[in-house]
Amino acid sequence: MSQSQYTQPHQPQQPYAPAQTPGTRPARNGLGIAALVLGIIGTVSGLVPLLFWLAGVLGLIALILGLAGRGRTKRGEATNKGVTTFGAVLGLVALILSVVGAVLTFKAVDDVVSELDKAVVDTTASAKPAAGGGAADGAEPEAAGESLEGGDSAVYDDGLEITVGAPAAYEPGEFAIGHTRGNSAWTVSVVIENKGKEKFDTTLVTVDARAGKDGVKAEQIFDDKTGEGLSGTVLPGKKATATYAFDAPADAGHLTVEVAPGFEWDASQWELKL
């Protein structure tokens, strides 16, 4: 008996798995991009002198990130060498601009302070006694800072002259503000004469008063006749006059009136007998 031969069915060959290849890591370009963005902002900020501090901070960060990014490109971890280099350069430019801005800003501030100091020195007041009274003939005027009397003038170096007249008893109106029943009321005239070369703005002029031996604040009285004060501009060679009313205790023997022409001028005081 012949042995039967069987044909084995064809078995499909198992495909060979491809060799495992290491995955490609993505480029780490973040540092270079950040350096470029911060470098641009820092450089633009450096063009504005007052933003020198911002330019300095951003420029320093951009320079550090740019240098770190260049290190990545050398190691093959990043591919944006040009962007990284440009960001580091802009960071350096921002740092330079920040130094220049700081110098310009500090110089400008110093110049302003110097001008203010000069203005204060140039507007120191001296005394000018009233005609026919005050200092004796040939005597030196009172030193700046000492009290003046009614009718005396405070003369400033820039040609401004302020005169406060003697006090006069006053009867406030029925609806007056600032007057206390039982107190006395007094008016004083304030004259500002501009003998300088520049116009004078009276907006910042302040007139205050204290009364009695204790120097209590004398409230300014506002009614239909007084209280408007000085306003407008005094041109060279012109005058401005205003009447102020103050409330004082009935037993007050004197009134201290202080007039300040503005921030750049020393205030002057008048001791007025009531």
Secondary structure, DSSP 8 states (H G I E B T S, - for coil): -----------------------------HHHHHHHHHHHHHHHHHTSGGGHHHHHHHHHHHHHHHHHHHHHHHTTS-S-HHHHHHHHHHHHHHHHHHHHHHHHHHHHHHHHHHHHHHHHHHT-EEEE--TTSSS-TT-----TTS-B-TT-EEEETTSEEEEE---EEE---TT-BS--TTSEEEEEEEEEEE-SSS-EEGGG-EEEEEETTTTEE--B-BSSSS-----SEE-TT-EEEEEEEEEE-TT--EEEEEEE--TTS--EEEEEE-
